[in-house]
Amino acid sequence: MPLRATGFSVSGPSARAPIAIAALSLGAGAIGALAIGRLTVRHATIKRLVIDELEVRSLKVAELDVAREGPPVV
């Protein structure tokens, strides 16, 4: 496969090397993007779980306060 991007005609294994390097670079970039995406999703999930846990705890505290003090008198 001739490679004429630089003005030289190259064929054989040396012509495929730049293509292989470019493919590896693109592959590494895609894997990196997937890893970052997974970390972002994982972080958002953990953050949501923490918020849910805090909401549950605050509801439990509010229920304990009502149980201790009794219902509000109107």
C-alpha positions in Angstrom: 0.0 0.0 0.0 1.8 3.2 -1.1 1.9 6.1 1.3 2.4 9.4 -0.4 1.4 11.9 2.3 5.0 13.0 2.7 5.8 13.0 -1.0 7.7 9.7 -0.7 6.4 6.4 -2.0 6.6 3.8 0.7 5.2 0.3 0.7 5.4 -2.7 2.9 5.4 -2.8 6.7 6.8 0.7 7.1 3.7 2.0 5.3 1.4 0.3 7.7 3.2 1.5 10.9 1.7 5.0 10.9 -1.8 3.5 10.3 -1.3 1.1 13.2 0.0 3.9 15.5 -3.0 6.0 14.6 -5.4 3.1 15.2 -3.8 2.4 18.6 -4.0 6.1 19.6 -7.7 6.2 18.6 -8.3 3.0 20.5 -6.6 4.3 23.6 -8.6 7.5 23.4 -11.8 5.6 23.2 -10.9 3.4 26.1 -10.0 6.4 28.1 -13.3 8.1 27.3 -15.2 5.0 28.3 -13.3 4.8 31.6 -14.0 8.5 32.4 -17.6 8.0 31.5 -17.9 5.0 33.8 -16.2 6.9 36.6 -18.6 9.8 36.1 -21.6 7.5 36.2 -20.2 5.7 39.2 -19.6 9.1 41.0 -23.1 10.2 40.2 -24.6 7.0 41.5 -22.6 7.1 44.7 -23.6 10.8 45.2 -27.2 9.9 44.7 -27.0 7.1 47.2 -25.4 9.4 49.8 -28.1 12.0 49.2 -30.8 9.3 49.5 -29.2 8.0 52.8 -29.1 11.5 54.2 -32.8 12.0 53.3 -33.7 8.8 55.0 -31.8 9.7 58.1 -33.4 13.1 58.3 -36.9 11.5 57.9 -36.1 9.1 60.7 -34.9 11.9 62.9 -38.1 13.8 62.2 -40.2 10.7 62.9 -38.4 10.3 66.2 -39.0 13.9 67.2 -42.7 13.5 66.5 -42.8 10.2 68.4 -41.0 11.8 71.3 -43.1 15.0 71.4 -46.3 13.7 70.2 -48.4 15.1 67.4 -48.7 18.8 67.0 -51.6 20.3 69.0 -53.8 22.7 67.1 
